[in-house]
Amino acid sequence: MGANPEIIKNLHADETIFIKESKRLGQKIIDKALSIIHKNKDEKDFSFYSVKDDPGSIVEVPSMIHIVRGIEKLRGKDNTIMLLGRDRYNLSKAKYILKENGIPCGGSELELQALRLLTTRPEVITRYDIEILINKIFPSERKKGDGGLWVRGAKTKIEEMVKEGFSPRPVETLKEIGATEFLLEALDKSKVGILNLSAYQIKYYKSVLNKWDGNLNVVSAMPHHGSKGKEADIVIVLTDITQTIKMAEQVDSIESERRVWYVAMTRAKKGIILVGKQGYYKTGIV
């Protein structure tokens, strides 16, 4: 990033060095972050400046739907995108909106690999995949069998496939058709959650495979605290907060809250997008 390692190599224990230049953040982003932290009594004089040509940008949008509509443009020049929420409740809601619209925002690599195997190599489906076929993909109609017990209509479909030459393969032979060691081990130990995937989840993973080439983190999502030390070209910051955090902003922990939001503001290399109020409470800090 252009940092100078000599500062660290020549540092002595009795010295305090203030690094005033930022080679990562644009000036507009720095100004926004400083406008938050300068309200703290002990940090009102803290300052630094950008040496980048691009000042960066701060944009406000009314809702997460606007993020969904603009995701292709945001991804534009291979930009990395990070979604930050002050609390996990509002973060989860925002992630759901992205996933519901087919935008990858996390998930299980195991489930993705298993679904890829199922959808691309149907002629060699394992006994685990048969359970998926029975429970998820084929109709779940039920009827009474010869013994008077209720059975799923899908089982009849499986029987027809077997008669037509469908031959399930044991787990250990899946390596021959592209299954990774990671997936093989999980299948062998019955640890793949795909057996319990909902229709919504299957639709989401198929979007990840077909539209996003298996990239589960087109948008990486995390709470503010978890973003320390991380960065992205574009950072989407939710302004919604829970009642608990709203109360914390109004009492003696206001300064520590400002530091948390300062962390969020300083993750962006190119731009910050602030998402407007969606729920009951909105932060007053940004």
Secondary structure, DSSP 4 states (H G I P E B T S, - for coil): ----THHHHT--TT------EESSS-HHHHHHHHHHHTTSGGGTT---EE--S---EEEEESSHHHHHHHHHHHHTTT--EEEEESSHHHHHHHHHHHHHTT------HHHHHHHHHHHH-GGG--HHHHHHIIIIIS---EEE-TTS-EEEHHHHHHHHHHHTT-----GGGGGGGT--HHHHHHHHTT--GGGG--HHHHHHHHHHHHHSTT-TTSEEEEETGGGTT--EEEEEEE-EE-HHHHHHHTSTTHHHHHHHHHHHHTTEEEEEEEE---SSEE-S--
